Amino acid sequence: MMIWLCLFMAFACASDLLTREVPISASVLVIAIRFFFLMFGGMGVKRAEYFISAVTMFLLMYLFMNAGRLGGADCLACTAMAFYLGVYAFWAVMIGMTCTLPMLIKWKIQDAEKEYPLIPFLTAGFCAVLLLMNRKGIPFG
């Protein structure tokens, strides 16, 4: 099941780097696949964790989107990560946001009005959390 999110993150990363746009439909498709899997495919008690994590992540990212220059696809990518990783998605977003700091400083010095790709950094955080979860033996969705 995780392959859908990995494929989406790879596609979104390439799209964000090349065109600075990620199709919202791709984000919605990945979220819909996970939603229907959770509703009809099981996961038992963990189901509530994934839903609560996804809703919380969406609300936080929506607030950031309205306050700053965060895009809709960035918001939905974070929500998709929460649907697949549960509470560990918050770590992935924190790692991704931390990775952006040096680049944001560099880009701010060069050009203040430039749009910045965020999904590649979120993908790095996602990969880091997957590796840590695998290393610790924590099952993921």
C-alpha positions as CSV (number, residue, x, y, z in Angstrom):
1,M,0.0,0.0,0.0
2,M,2.9,2.3,0.7
3,I,4.0,2.1,-2.9
4,W,1.2,4.5,-3.9
5,L,2.5,7.2,-1.7
6,C,6.1,6.5,-2.8
7,L,5.1,6.9,-6.4
8,F,3.1,10.0,-5.7
9,M,6.0,11.6,-3.8
10,A,8.4,10.8,-6.6
11,F,6.0,12.3,-9.2
12,A,5.2,15.3,-7.1
13,C,8.9,15.9,-6.4
14,A,9.8,15.9,-10.1
15,S,6.8,18.0,-11.0
16,D,7.5,20.6,-8.3
17,L,11.2,20.9,-9.3
18,L,10.5,21.2,-13.0
19,T,7.3,23.3,-13.2
20,R,6.7,24.5,-9.6
21,E,3.2,23.0,-9.9
22,V,1.8,19.7,-8.7
23,P,-1.5,18.5,-10.0
24,I,-4.0,18.5,-7.1
25,S,-5.8,15.5,-8.7
26,A,-2.7,13.4,-8.0
27,S,-2.8,14.3,-4.3
28,V,-6.5,13.6,-4.1
29,L,-6.1,10.3,-5.8
30,V,-3.5,9.1,-3.3
31,I,-5.6,10.2,-0.4
32,A,-8.7,8.6,-1.8
33,I,-6.9,5.3,-2.3
34,R,-5.8,5.3,1.3
35,F,-9.2,6.4,2.5
36,F,-11.0,3.5,0.8
37,F,-8.4,1.0,1.9
38,L,-8.8,2.1,5.5
39,M,-12.6,2.1,5.3
40,F,-12.9,-1.3,3.6
41,G,-9.6,-3.0,4.0
42,G,-9.0,-3.1,7.7
43,M,-6.2,-1.9,9.9
44,G,-8.4,-2.3,13.0
45,V,-7.5,0.1,15.8
46,K,-4.8,1.9,13.9
47,R,-7.5,3.3,11.6
48,A,-8.4,6.0,14.1
49,E,-4.8,7.0,14.4
50,Y,-4.5,7.5,10.6
51,F,-7.7,9.5,10.3
52,I,-7.0,11.7,13.3
53,S,-3.4,12.3,12.0
54,A,-4.6,13.2,8.5
55,V,-7.3,15.6,9.7
56,T,-4.9,17.3,12.1
57,M,-2.2,17.5,9.5
58,F,-4.7,19.0,7.0
59,L,-5.9,21.6,9.4
60,L,-2.4,22.6,10.4
61,M,-1.2,22.8,6.8
62,Y,-4.4,24.7,5.8
63,L,-3.6,27.3,8.5
64,F,0.0,27.6,7.2
65,M,-1.3,27.8,3.6
66,N,-3.6,30.8,4.5
67,A,-0.8,32.5,6.5
68,G,2.0,32.2,4.0
69,R,3.0,30.9,0.6
70,L,2.4,27.2,1.1
71,G,0.6,25.7,-1.9
72,G,-2.4,23.5,-2.0
73,A,-0.4,20.5,-3.2
74,D,2.0,20.9,-0.4
75,C,-0.9,20.8,2.1
76,L,-2.4,17.7,0.4
77,A,1.0,16.0,0.2
78,C,1.4,16.4,4.0
79,T,-2.1,15.1,4.5
80,A,-1.4,12.0,2.3
81,M,1.8,11.4,4.4
82,A,-0.3,11.5,7.6
83,F,-2.8,9.0,6.1
84,Y,0.0,6.6,5.4
85,L,2.4,7.2,8.3
86,G,0.1,8.2,11.1
87,V,1.6,10.4,13.8
88,Y,5.1,9.8,12.3
89,A,4.1,12.1,9.4
90,F,4.5,15.0,11.8
91,W,8.2,14.0,12.1
92,A,8.5,13.7,8.4
93,V,7.1,17.3,7.9
94,M,9.4,18.6,10.6
95,I,12.5,17.0,9.0
96,G,11.4,18.3,5.6
97,M,10.8,21.8,6.9
98,T,14.2,21.8,8.7
99,C,15.9,20.7,5.4
100,T,14.4,23.8,3.7
101,L,16.0,26.3,6.1
102,P,19.4,26.6,4.4
103,M,17.9,26.7,0.9
104,L,15.3,29.3,2.0
105,I,18.1,31.5,3.3
106,K,20.1,31.1,0.1
107,W,17.0,31.8,-2.1
108,K,16.0,34.8,0.1
109,I,19.3,36.4,-0.5
110,Q,19.2,35.8,-4.3
111,D,15.5,36.6,-5.1
112,A,12.8,37.5,-2.6
113,E,9.8,37.0,-4.9
114,K,10.7,33.5,-6.1
115,E,8.4,30.5,-5.6
116,Y,10.1,27.7,-3.7
117,P,9.6,23.9,-4.2
118,L,8.6,22.3,-0.9
119,I,7.7,18.8,-1.9
120,P,11.3,17.7,-2.6
121,F,12.1,18.5,1.0
122,L,8.9,16.8,2.3
123,T,10.0,13.8,0.3
124,A,13.4,13.8,2.0
125,G,11.6,13.9,5.4
126,F,9.3,11.1,4.3
127,C,12.2,8.9,3.2
128,A,14.1,9.6,6.5
129,V,11.1,8.6,8.6
130,L,10.5,5.5,6.5
131,L,14.1,4.5,7.0
132,L,13.9,5.2,10.8
133,M,10.7,3.3,11.1
134,N,12.1,0.3,9.2
135,R,15.3,0.4,11.3
136,K,13.3,0.4,14.6
137,G,10.9,-2.3,13.4
138,I,7.9,0.0,13.5
139,P,5.2,-1.3,11.1
140,F,3.9,1.2,8.6
141,G,0.7,1.2,6.7
